[in-house]
């Protein structure tokens, strides 16, 4: 299977017309059709049903083209990253995190690090799920995580970064937004959104509130869905401070509890690169210096 055949297949799936697809790929229709046939012969099943009206995807073909599209995008990104790397950089450090705001000072750390190590490329990698597995397979050099998720790991160095508190998220015109600190009784009579992959510390607080019998609740699939529901006025929620993007769209008010999230960075024990150590030092200094910054 060649990249040309992959491109031809994706284009035909888009147009469902051999003549138009061949024209868009700047080849003759016989050449185009021949390459599609070679691809089908190689994989052993029919991708397209031919008819006088054009082409249509078989069920197996639809699944196959979906896979090809993702693979082609991954290949394109890999080529682009390789071009960037070969042109300017001698080393690269990949940082895996679930959402951009998890390491709020990451952009500033990248800027400061570039001043002393301009030939080292820092690459953020966003993985809402599967980040730990990806890191353990060697697909990332640094992993943002919670300490509770690192207890059973071997051959991993854990670097403490910061402790994150629990906040109430509400619309900015909500009466609770006027408070400087939210207590349990402030939430009585309100609807609290729960679930969505909440860390253990947050689940403990949610359970404690629900068990009072004074709070309604409903389950939300994930943090982004929860924020949409808050914006729609369907309820309020509690969340770790490290998820705050500081955009000002919502009010984030500290919640009065003892639970904390210990946010850490994980590196491979066998990775002793100076660039890796230095970049982590830059990040840790930014957080240590952020005395008045809400976390």
C-alpha positions in Angstrom: 0.0 0.0 0.0 1.5 3.3 -1.0 0.6 6.8 0.2 -0.6 7.6 -3.3 -3.1 4.7 -3.1 -4.2 6.0 0.3 -4.8 9.5 -1.1 -6.7 8.1 -4.1 -8.9 5.9 -1.8 -9.7 8.8 0.5 -10.5 11.1 -2.4 -12.8 8.6 -4.0 -14.6 8.0 -0.7 -15.1 11.8 -0.6 -16.4 12.3 -4.2 -17.8 8.8 -4.9 -17.0 9.6 -8.6 -14.0 8.0 -10.4 -13.7 10.8 -13.0 -13.9 13.6 -10.5 -11.6 11.9 -8.0 -9.0 11.2 -10.7 -9.2 14.9 -11.9 -8.7 16.1 -8.3 -5.6 13.9 -8.0 -4.2 15.1 -11.4 -4.1 11.6 -12.9 -6.0 9.9 -15.7 -9.1 7.9 -14.8 -7.6 4.5 -16.0 -4.5 5.1 -13.8 -6.7 6.1 -10.9 -9.0 3.1 -11.3 -6.0 0.7 -11.6 -4.4 1.9 -8.4 -7.7 1.5 -6.5 -8.0 -2.1 -7.9 -4.4 -2.8 -6.8 -5.2 -1.6 -3.3 -8.3 -3.8 -3.1 -6.4 -6.8 -4.4 -3.7 -6.2 -1.7 -6.1 -5.9 1.3 -8.4 -8.7 0.1 -11.8 -7.1 0.2 -13.9 -4.6 -1.9 -13.7 -1.0 -0.8 -16.0 0.4 -3.4 -19.0 -0.9 -5.3 -18.9 0.3 -8.9 -22.0 1.3 -10.9 -23.0 3.4 -13.8 -23.7 6.3 -11.4 -20.2 6.1 -9.8 -19.1 4.4 -6.7 -20.3 3.7 -3.2 -18.5 2.4 -0.1 -19.1 -1.1 1.1 -19.5 -1.4 4.9 -16.0 -2.8 5.2 -14.8 -0.1 2.9 -16.3 2.7 5.0 -14.5 1.4 8.1 -11.3 1.0 6.2 -11.4 4.5 4.8 -12.1 5.9 8.3 -8.9 4.2 9.5 -7.0 5.4 6.5 -8.0 9.0 7.0 -6.8 9.0 10.6 -3.5 7.3 9.6 -3.0 9.8 6.8 -3.4 12.7 9.3 -1.0 11.1 11.7 1.5 10.6 8.9 1.1 14.3 7.8 1.7 15.5 11.4 4.8 13.2 11.7 6.3 14.6 8.5 5.6 18.2 9.6 7.2 17.5 13.0 10.1 15.9 11.3 10.6 18.9 9.0 10.4 21.3 11.9 12.8 19.2 13.9 15.4 18.7 11.2 15.4 22.4 10.3 15.9 23.9 13.7 16.2 21.4 16.6 18.7 18.9 18.0 16.4 17.4 20.6 12.7 17.2 21.5 10.8 16.9 24.8 7.2 15.8 24.6 4.8 16.8 27.4 1.6 14.7 27.7 -1.4 16.3 29.5 -5.1 15.9 29.4 -6.1 19.5 28.7 -4.2 22.7 27.9 -4.9 24.4 31.2 -3.7 21.5 33.4 -0.2 23.0 33.2 -1.2 26.7 33.1 2.4 27.9 33.0 3.5 25.6 30.2 3.5 28.3 27.5 5.6 30.6 29.8 8.0 27.7 30.6 8.4 27.0 26.9 9.2 30.7 26.2 11.8 30.9 29.1 13.4 27.5 28.2 13.8 28.6 24.6 16.0 31.5 25.8 18.7 29.1 27.1 18.0 26.0 24.9 16.8 27.3 21.5 17.8 24.0 19.8 15.4 21.9 22.0 11.8 21.6 20.9 9.1 21.3 23.5 6.0 19.5 22.1 2.7 19.5 24.1 0.6 16.3 23.5 -3.0 16.4 24.6 -4.5 13.1 25.6 -7.8 13.3 27.5 -7.7 9.5 28.0 -4.9 7.0 27.7 -2.1 9.5 28.6 -0.6 7.2 31.2 -0.5 4.2 28.9 1.0 6.3 26.1 3.7 7.6 28.5 4.6 4.1 29.7 5.0 3.0 26.1 7.5 5.8 25.5 5.3 8.1 23.4 5.9 11.0 25.7 8.9 12.2 27.8 6.9 14.0 30.5 3.5 13.2 31.9 1.3 15.5 33.9 -0.6 13.3 36.5 -1.9 13.1 40.0 0.3 11.5 42.6 -2.5 9.0 43.4 -2.2 7.6 39.9 1.6 7.0 40.2 1.8 4.8 43.3 2.1 1.5 41.4 4.5 2.7 38.8 8.1 1.4 38.5 11.0 2.8 36.5 9.4 6.3 36.8 10.6 9.4 38.5 7.8 11.5 40.1 8.5 15.3 40.4 6.1 17.3 42.7 4.8 20.3 40.8 2.0 21.9 42.9 -1.0 21.2 45.1 -4.4 22.0 43.6 -7.5 23.0 45.6 -11.2 22.3 45.0 -13.3 25.2 43.5 -17.0 25.7 42.9 -17.8 26.6 39.3 -20.8 28.8 38.7 -22.1 31.4 36.3 -20.7 34.8 37.0 -24.2 36.2 37.8 -24.9 33.4 40.3 -25.3 34.7 43.9 -22.6 32.2 44.9 -20.1 34.1 42.7 -20.2 37.0 45.2 -18.7 34.8 48.0 -15.0 34.5 48.7 -15.3 31.0 50.1 -18.0 28.4 49.6 -19.1 26.1 52.5 -21.3 23.0 52.4 -24.4 24.8 53.5 -24.1 27.3 50.7 -24.9 24.5 48.3 -28.0 23.2 49.9 -31.0 23.3 47.6 -28.8 23.5 44.5 -28.1 21.0 41.7 -24.6 19.6 41.6 -23.1 17.9 38.6 -20.9 14.9 39.4 -19.0 12.1 37.7 -17.2 12.7 34.5 -14.0 10.9 35.6 -13.6 12.9 38.8 -10.4 12.2 40.8 -10.8 10.4 44.1 -10.5 13.5 46.3 -13.3 15.2 44.4 -15.5 12.1 44.5 -15.1 12.1 48.3 -16.3 15.6 48.5 -19.2 15.0 46.1 -20.3 11.9 48.0 -20.2 13.8 51.3 -22.4 16.6 49.9 -24.9 14.2 48.3 -25.2 12.1 51.5 -26.5 15.2 53.4 -29.8 14.8 51.4 -29.9 18.6 50.9 -28.4 18.6 47.4 -29.8 17.4 44.1 -27.3 16.0 41.5 -27.0 14.5 38.1 -24.2 12.8 36.3 -22.1 14.6 33.6 -20.0 12.7 31.1 -16.9 14.8 31.3 -15.5 18.2 32.3 -16.3 19.9 29.0 -19.9 18.7 29.2 -20.2 19.9 32.7 -19.1 23.4 31.7 -21.7 23.5 29.0 -24.3 22.5 31.6 -23.1 25.2 33.9 -23.3 27.8 31.1 -26.8 26.6 30.4 -27.9 27.2 34.0 -28.5 23.5 34.6 -26.4 23.4 37.8 -23.1 24.0 39.4 -20.1 21.8 39.9 -16.9 21.3 41.9 -13.6 20.9 40.1 -9.8 20.9 40.6 -8.2 24.2 40.3 -5.8 22.9 37.7 -8.7 22.8 35.2 -9.3 26.5 35.4 -8.3 28.2 32.2 -8.6 31.7 33.8 -10.6 33.0 30.9 -13.2 34.7 33.1 -16.2 32.9 31.6 -17.1 31.3 34.9 -16.7 32.2 38.6 -14.3 29.8 40.3 -14.8 30.2 44.1 -12.6 28.2 46.6 -14.6 25.5 48.4 -13.9 25.0 52.1 -12.5 21.4 52.5 -9.3 19.7 53.3 -9.0 17.6 50.1 -6.2 18.5 47.7 -4.9 17.2 44.4 -1.1 16.6 44.3 -0.1 17.4 40.8 3.1 15.9 39.6 5.3 15.4 36.5 6.5 11.9 35.6 9.6 11.1 33.7 11.3 7.8 32.7 14.0 6.8 35.2 16.3 5.9 32.3 15.9 9.4 30.6 18.7 11.4 32.1 18.9 14.1 29.4 20.0 17.5 30.7 17.3 19.2 28.6 14.6 17.3 30.3 15.9 18.1 33.8 16.2 21.8 32.9 12.8 22.1 31.5 11.2 20.6 34.6 13.2 23.0 36.7 11.8 25.9 34.8 8.3 24.7 35.3 8.8 24.1 39.0 10.2 27.5 39.5 7.3 29.2 37.8 4.9 27.4 40.2 7.0 28.0 43.3 7.1 31.7 42.4 3.3 31.9 41.8 2.5 32.7 45.5 -0.8 34.5 44.9 -1.9 32.5 41.8 -5.0 30.4 42.5 -4.3 26.7 41.9 
